[in-house]
Amino acid sequence: MRGKLLPMAGLYLVQGLPYGLQSGLLPVLLRARGLSLTRVGLAKGLYAPWLFKLVWAPLMDQRGSPGVWLVLSTAALGMVCGLLAVLPPAEAGLPTTAAGLLMLLNLGAAVQDVALDTLAVQLLAPAELGPGNTVQVVAYKLGAALAGGGLLALVPTLSWPMLFLLLATAYLLATVLAWASPALHQLPQPHPSEPALCPQHHVQALLAVPGTLWTAGFVLTYKLGEQGAGSLFPLLLLDHGASAPELGLWNGMGAMVCSIAGSSLGGALLARHRQPLPLLRPVLQLRLGGLACQTALLFCLDALGTGTDAGPVLKGVALLSLCLQHFLGGLVTTITFTLMMCCSQLAPSALQATHYSLLATLELLGKLLFGTLAGMLADDLGLQGCFSLFLVLSAVSTFYLGLAPSFLIR
């Protein structure tokens, strides 16, 4: 198992770099330059290529091997980072050329994601799903933390070209790792009784996999409230006296350490209990309670007025609430990804890349939906109404577990 998990950890780590760059670094920099919450939120539209993974996932099921796709996409990511290194740093906003290259960076990362997830679905045995998904989530978030909070802390002393040259070097090393790891190229042969699927029958075959409809509904909704609050709350702290370096430390590195700790705990619980669904209900209830506390803090901050320093005690409690929500979010994510992989392993091997990509796309869509619209909702509905909506959405996902098919619970 170690021969599989170690190279997967390295590749998932570099896969998290684009997400950390754009979720941890860009929003704080754009907000510090005076952009509205709506414009900061709309910058997350650069993640759009992740929503189209279903376009090329069937190609991986039918043409070439996931290992080849993995090597090519990782090398392409290094090339894009090399191009970004020659651009001058932005003086205001986000240059059009840089935005286009960041879009290409997300495209390459999304292709890499499909290839690596397909390898995980096909290589991991049922007993390895818990540790495998822990490696996936922890390594991905570690990469996001390094590119988000880490880069934010280094920006004053490290030039734009040097930052992206470092990223290009990381992708070059990852390309060598993907090419040279024999465990990533030892895929099981398709079962001889599995018929080849015609493209027009893919949708019907996807929906016929047991548990797909319920799992799709859950992964689409379980992050709505959490992601909306998580993308907006740090920016509100910036409006109430928190500095960019403080947010880089607490919402970047500190919060990600807590998220990794939560993901690790999720892996330990899965290794003992194996079944993800019975673990989800108490964890979602804890997350709901944490979000309720964060909403109460938001009400206190909103009463002070924009531009008013929150004071050391209230600001400290607010920063700690970020860490708590990241811890619970990491715990929920690891268990949910294991559930997704369990469901995809029920699909025929010739359909597993497309099936898992469907679930992963819906999961990402749920996260991006309120992450992108959170600023607009705050500008239109007000902070109190916006966070109350996030709280209701988190409660809905908790109650939705009661509709789970009985065979997924056992």
Salt bridges, closest charged atoms under 4 A:
ASP113 OD2 - LYS53 NZ 2.59
GLU128 OE1 - LYS4 NZ 3.19
GLU226 OE2 - LYS223 NZ 2.69
GLU226 OE1 - ARG287 NH1 2.85
ASP239 OD2 - ARG31 NH2 2.88
GLU246 OE1 - LYS315 NZ 3.67
GLU363 OE1 - LYS367 NZ 3.48
